[in-house]
Amino acid sequence: MDTVFQTGYASRVIAPGIELIIGDSTKILPLIDDLSYDLCFLDPPYNVGKNYGQGAKKDRMEDWVYDLFVSSILFQSLRIAKLVV
């Protein structure tokens, strides 16, 4: 059973000790405690202008804006990781 939070993401425990969280990483990652996850898998937009149904402009930012966007997500994912290899 999914637990849907007010921030708009869903969480599902798929096996003992394994939780799958689906949603906007810019909203979810800041809510997670430091050093609390073994694995963080991200699938960010790749900034190539692909149309996912909301128009190609939704997936295309200026390079410097995209760099800041991805850097902030990567920083947050490193912050929550128990071990960085």
Residue, then its C-alpha position, 0 to 999 in steps of 0.5 A: m500500500d502506498t503512503v502518499f504525503q502532502t508534498g505529493y510523493a508516494s512511499r512504499v515498503i517493497a521488502p523488509g528494510i527497502e523503501l521505494i519513494i517516488g516523486d519530485s527529488t527537489k521536494i523529497l530529498p530535503l525532508i530526508d535525514d542525513l546519512s539515512y539511506d544506503l542507495c539513492f537512485l535519481d532519474p532527473p530530466y536530461n535537459v534535451g528538450k524532449n516532450y513528455g506531454q507538457g511540451a519540449k520547453k519543460d525539459r529544456m533550461e539554460d545550461w547554467v540553470y540546469d547545472l544549478f538544478v542538478s548540482s542541488i539534487l546531487f548535493q542532497s543525494l550525497r547528504i542522505a547517503k550512508l556511504v559514498v563510493 
